[in-house]
Amino acid sequence: MRPPYDSLEARLAKSPIPISIVLPGGDLIGPANAAIRLTLHDQTAAAALATGAIGTVGAEIVEGRVQLDGSVRDLMAAAQALLQTDPAQDEHTAWWRQALSWYVSKARHTTAKDSQNIQFHYDVSDDFYALWLDPYRVYSCAYYREPGFTLAQAQEAKLDHICRKLRLKPGERLLDIGSGWGGMLLWAAEHYGIDGTGITLSKNQYAYVQKCIEERGLTGRVRVLLQDYRELQVDEPFDKISSIGMFEHVGRAQMPTYFATLRRLLKPGGLAMNHGITAGGVDNTELGAGMGEFIDRYIFPGGELLHVSVALHEIGKAGLEMVDTENIRPHYARTLWAWSDALEAQLSRARDILTAQHGAERGEKVLRAYRLYLAGCALGFEQGWVALHQILMAHPDAQQHDTALTGARSEYPFNREYIYAPPQAGATPVRNP
């Protein structure tokens, strides 16, 4: 066996799932009857496999230069054996690279480019997303409060978990930044009686939420705006703010502006929730082994990851107080596998939808990319290469909010019991008040 394929053969032998590689010249590495077979049609994929750049191999699969035979679940189990480095540890951590990354981030996150990036991802096809999301179309980490929960139950539990953390009350004004398909707005309005405003950069999501508001009889009490968070101006700050799955799109260079904007839009004493993906490594802004490049190219252009410590630093600099932080990383692994399994069960229907939307060639590439993305991200959360933090913040003021807690300076009671304790008599969530 010619180098560098000797080391590749040794790594394949350690895989928990049998995997075989057909090289461009026709040579076979691994057992002939393996559960996973990758047929390579050019040397780029061969070199990527030899060096452990599994993200590059994924790109070759999307482009049709590598044929995958086998399930994506088995592929992800085998992928760990192909790695040569920890994807959560960025090899590009020299000071000058860190400084350069800040300027690149600033250039990539103008209002115009952010709008383009969001539409690239979220406007792929509403029908496509509906195939594998829950009925609320919540496109963020679910909360499996009970082990036997379905995806739909876990997403409702997540929405309620956030509402409870924010201590939402009837009549309060809630801003949902990056409101997606409206799950948080609709749940909070129908179960907690809030007055809700959502903002999004996705034209598809904007139209969909408008329709949901009308169909659910929430016109006048819930609204959605097609607007960038940096451009939102209000006469009166909001009582509460939620930002769910939007943090990843902000970019390191825009973090001071992002958290300063949250503070500007939040009333003194109010609470804000930032629910977002964070980096597993302290210094990396994307996953290594080519996985970050894959996601940026095919899924989330402009996405950047920050370690939770960086987020907390920026929160403090903006004058907000972190009052509660929870890492629900394992919940996202289970969420992503639920999405992946749902998509795998409906590949034919997904292919038809994407072909009608984008044409046969482009549609097939989108489908391949999402299959690898969902399963690959599930693996990433399982391994701790990435995490998911819910960070509850308060805009502190000088007033006393609770005589039992001198110096609280916010609505947060500094006791987590209210989040998890069952509702008291008379505190039943409100429906369509």
SULFENMO-V294409 format. One record per residue. N is the residue number from 1. OMEGA is omega in radians with two decimals (* if undefined). Layout:
n:N omega:OMEGA
n:N omega:OMEGA
//
This chain:
n:1 omega:-3.09
n:2 omega:2.99
n:3 omega:0.07
n:4 omega:-3.03
n:5 omega:3.06
n:6 omega:-3.12
n:7 omega:3.12
n:8 omega:3.13
n:9 omega:3.13
n:10 omega:3.12
n:11 omega:3.12
n:12 omega:-3.13
n:13 omega:-3.14
n:14 omega:-3.09
n:15 omega:3.08
n:16 omega:3.09
n:17 omega:3.13
n:18 omega:-3.12
n:19 omega:3.08
n:20 omega:-3.14
n:21 omega:3.01
n:22 omega:-3.10
n:23 omega:-3.10
n:24 omega:3.14
n:25 omega:3.12
n:26 omega:3.11
n:27 omega:-3.11
n:28 omega:3.00
n:29 omega:3.13
n:30 omega:-3.08
n:31 omega:-3.10
n:32 omega:-3.09
n:33 omega:-3.09
n:34 omega:3.12
n:35 omega:3.13
n:36 omega:3.04
n:37 omega:3.04
n:38 omega:3.11
n:39 omega:-3.03
n:40 omega:-3.11
n:41 omega:3.05
n:42 omega:-3.05
n:43 omega:3.13
n:44 omega:3.13
n:45 omega:3.13
n:46 omega:3.11
n:47 omega:3.13
n:48 omega:3.10
n:49 omega:-3.11
n:50 omega:-3.11
n:51 omega:3.11
n:52 omega:3.14
n:53 omega:-3.01
n:54 omega:3.07
n:55 omega:3.09
n:56 omega:3.07
n:57 omega:3.09
n:58 omega:3.11
n:59 omega:3.10
n:60 omega:3.07
n:61 omega:3.14
n:62 omega:-3.07
n:63 omega:3.10
n:64 omega:3.13
n:65 omega:2.98
n:66 omega:3.10
n:67 omega:3.10
n:68 omega:3.00
n:69 omega:-3.09
n:70 omega:-3.08
n:71 omega:3.11
n:72 omega:3.07
n:73 omega:3.11
n:74 omega:3.12
n:75 omega:-3.13
n:76 omega:3.08
n:77 omega:3.13
n:78 omega:-3.04
n:79 omega:-3.12
n:80 omega:3.14
n:81 omega:-3.11
n:82 omega:-3.09
n:83 omega:3.05
n:84 omega:3.14
n:85 omega:3.06
n:86 omega:-3.09
n:87 omega:-3.13
n:88 omega:3.14
n:89 omega:-3.10
n:90 omega:3.12
n:91 omega:-3.09
n:92 omega:-3.05
n:93 omega:3.08
n:94 omega:-3.02
n:95 omega:-3.08
n:96 omega:3.06
n:97 omega:3.11
n:98 omega:3.12
n:99 omega:3.14
n:100 omega:-3.11
n:101 omega:3.12
n:102 omega:-3.13
n:103 omega:3.08
n:104 omega:3.12
n:105 omega:-3.13
n:106 omega:-3.14
n:107 omega:-3.07
n:108 omega:-3.00
n:109 omega:2.90
n:110 omega:-3.14
n:111 omega:-3.12
n:112 omega:-3.11
n:113 omega:3.09
n:114 omega:3.11
n:115 omega:3.11
n:116 omega:-3.10
n:117 omega:-3.14
n:118 omega:-3.13
n:119 omega:3.09
n:120 omega:-3.08
n:121 omega:-2.94
n:122 omega:3.13
n:123 omega:3.08
n:124 omega:3.09
n:125 omega:3.09
n:126 omega:-3.12
n:127 omega:3.11
n:128 omega:3.13
n:129 omega:-3.12
n:130 omega:3.14
n:131 omega:-2.99
n:132 omega:3.02
n:133 omega:3.10
n:134 omega:-3.11
n:135 omega:3.08
n:136 omega:-3.08
n:137 omega:3.09
n:138 omega:-3.03
n:139 omega:3.11
n:140 omega:-3.03
n:141 omega:3.07
n:142 omega:-3.11
n:143 omega:-3.09
n:144 omega:-3.11
n:145 omega:3.07
n:146 omega:-3.07
n:147 omega:-3.07
n:148 omega:-3.11
n:149 omega:2.91
n:150 omega:3.08
n:151 omega:-3.13
n:152 omega:3.12
n:153 omega:-3.12
n:154 omega:3.10
n:155 omega:3.07
n:156 omega:3.10
n:157 omega:3.10
n:158 omega:3.13
n:159 omega:-3.13
n:160 omega:3.10
n:161 omega:3.13
n:162 omega:3.12
n:163 omega:3.13
n:164 omega:3.11
n:165 omega:3.14
n:166 omega:-3.13
n:167 omega:-3.10
n:168 omega:-3.13
n:169 omega:3.12
n:170 omega:3.09
n:171 omega:3.14
n:172 omega:3.13
n:173 omega:-3.11
n:174 omega:2.99
n:175 omega:3.08
n:176 omega:-3.08
n:177 omega:-3.05
n:178 omega:-2.90
n:179 omega:3.05
n:180 omega:3.12
n:181 omega:2.94
n:182 omega:-3.07
n:183 omega:-3.11
n:184 omega:3.14
n:185 omega:-3.08
n:186 omega:-3.14
n:187 omega:-3.10
n:188 omega:3.13
n:189 omega:-3.05
n:190 omega:-3.10
n:191 omega:-3.10
n:192 omega:3.02
n:193 omega:-3.10
n:194 omega:2.93
n:195 omega:-2.95
n:196 omega:3.02
n:197 omega:3.09
n:198 omega:3.04
n:199 omega:-3.13
n:200 omega:3.02
n:201 omega:-3.14
n:202 omega:3.12
n:203 omega:3.11
n:204 omega:-3.13
n:205 omega:3.11
n:206 omega:-3.13
n:207 omega:-3.11
n:208 omega:-3.12
n:209 omega:3.07
n:210 omega:-3.14
n:211 omega:3.13
n:212 omega:3.14
n:213 omega:-3.14
n:214 omega:-3.08
n:215 omega:-3.10
n:216 omega:3.11
n:217 omega:-3.09
n:218 omega:3.13
n:219 omega:-3.12
n:220 omega:-3.14
n:221 omega:3.06
n:222 omega:-3.13
n:223 omega:3.09
n:224 omega:-3.10
n:225 omega:3.04
n:226 omega:-2.93
n:227 omega:3.04
n:228 omega:-3.11
n:229 omega:-3.11
n:230 omega:-3.07
n:231 omega:-3.10
n:232 omega:3.09
n:233 omega:-3.11
n:234 omega:3.10
n:235 omega:-3.10
n:236 omega:-3.14
n:237 omega:-3.09
n:238 omega:3.08
n:239 omega:-3.09
n:240 omega:3.11
n:241 omega:2.97
n:242 omega:3.06
n:243 omega:-2.98
n:244 omega:3.10
n:245 omega:3.14
n:246 omega:-3.08
n:247 omega:-3.09
n:248 omega:-3.10
n:249 omega:-2.97
n:250 omega:-3.09
n:251 omega:-3.08
n:252 omega:-3.07
n:253 omega:-3.11
n:254 omega:-3.11
n:255 omega:3.09
n:256 omega:3.11
n:257 omega:-3.11
n:258 omega:-3.08
n:259 omega:3.04
n:260 omega:3.10
n:261 omega:3.06
n:262 omega:-3.13
n:263 omega:-3.13
n:264 omega:-3.06
n:265 omega:-3.09
n:266 omega:-3.13
n:267 omega:3.03
n:268 omega:-3.10
n:269 omega:-3.10
n:270 omega:-3.10
n:271 omega:3.08
n:272 omega:3.13
n:273 omega:3.01
n:274 omega:-3.13
n:275 omega:-3.05
n:276 omega:3.12
n:277 omega:3.11
n:278 omega:-3.10
n:279 omega:3.05
n:280 omega:3.09
n:281 omega:-3.07
n:282 omega:-2.98
n:283 omega:-3.03
n:284 omega:3.09
n:285 omega:3.07
n:286 omega:3.11
n:287 omega:3.10
n:288 omega:-3.13
n:289 omega:3.10
n:290 omega:-3.08
n:291 omega:3.10
n:292 omega:3.12
n:293 omega:3.11
n:294 omega:-3.12
n:295 omega:-3.14
n:296 omega:-3.09
n:297 omega:-2.96
n:298 omega:-2.97
n:299 omega:-3.06
n:300 omega:3.07
n:301 omega:3.12
n:302 omega:-3.14
n:303 omega:3.11
n:304 omega:3.12
n:305 omega:3.06
n:306 omega:3.00
n:307 omega:-3.10
n:308 omega:3.14
n:309 omega:3.10
n:310 omega:3.11
n:311 omega:-3.13
n:312 omega:3.08
n:313 omega:-3.12
n:314 omega:3.09
n:315 omega:3.12
n:316 omega:3.13
n:317 omega:-3.12
n:318 omega:-3.14
n:319 omega:3.05
n:320 omega:3.13
n:321 omega:3.03
n:322 omega:-3.11
n:323 omega:3.11
n:324 omega:3.09
n:325 omega:-3.13
n:326 omega:3.08
n:327 omega:-3.14
n:328 omega:-3.11
n:329 omega:-3.11
n:330 omega:3.12
n:331 omega:-3.12
n:332 omega:3.06
n:333 omega:-3.14
n:334 omega:3.10
n:335 omega:-3.10
n:336 omega:3.08
n:337 omega:3.08
n:338 omega:3.08
n:339 omega:-3.11
n:340 omega:-3.14
n:341 omega:3.13
n:342 omega:3.10
n:343 omega:-3.13
n:344 omega:-3.13
n:345 omega:-3.05
n:346 omega:-3.06
n:347 omega:-3.12
n:348 omega:3.12
n:349 omega:3.12
n:350 omega:3.13
n:351 omega:3.13
n:352 omega:-3.12
n:353 omega:-3.08
n:354 omega:3.08
n:355 omega:3.11
n:356 omega:-3.08
n:357 omega:-2.94
n:358 omega:-3.02
n:359 omega:-3.00
n:360 omega:-3.07
n:361 omega:3.14
n:362 omega:-3.14
n:363 omega:3.13
n:364 omega:3.11
n:365 omega:3.11
n:366 omega:-3.13
n:367 omega:3.11
n:368 omega:-3.11
n:369 omega:-3.10
n:370 omega:3.07
n:371 omega:-3.14
n:372 omega:-3.12
n:373 omega:-3.09
n:374 omega:-3.13
n:375 omega:3.14
n:376 omega:3.11
n:377 omega:3.06
n:378 omega:3.09
n:379 omega:-3.13
n:380 omega:3.11
n:381 omega:3.07
n:382 omega:-3.06
n:383 omega:-3.13
n:384 omega:3.07
n:385 omega:3.06
n:386 omega:-3.13
n:387 omega:3.09
n:388 omega:-3.12
n:389 omega:2.92
n:390 omega:-3.11
n:391 omega:3.11
n:392 omega:-3.08
n:393 omega:3.04
n:394 omega:2.96
n:395 omega:-3.01
n:396 omega:3.02
n:397 omega:-3.04
n:398 omega:-3.09
n:399 omega:3.09
n:400 omega:-3.09
n:401 omega:-3.12
n:402 omega:-3.07
n:403 omega:3.13
n:404 omega:-3.12
n:405 omega:-3.12
n:406 omega:3.11
n:407 omega:-3.12
n:408 omega:3.06
n:409 omega:3.07
n:410 omega:-3.14
n:411 omega:-3.12
n:412 omega:-3.07
n:413 omega:-3.12
n:414 omega:3.08
n:415 omega:-3.04
n:416 omega:-3.04
n:417 omega:-3.09
n:418 omega:-3.13
n:419 omega:-2.97
n:420 omega:-3.12
n:421 omega:3.10
n:422 omega:3.14
n:423 omega:3.10
n:424 omega:3.09
n:425 omega:-3.13
n:426 omega:-3.11
n:427 omega:-3.13
n:428 omega:3.10
n:429 omega:-3.03
n:430 omega:3.01
n:431 omega:3.08
n:432 omega:-3.14
n:433 omega:*
//
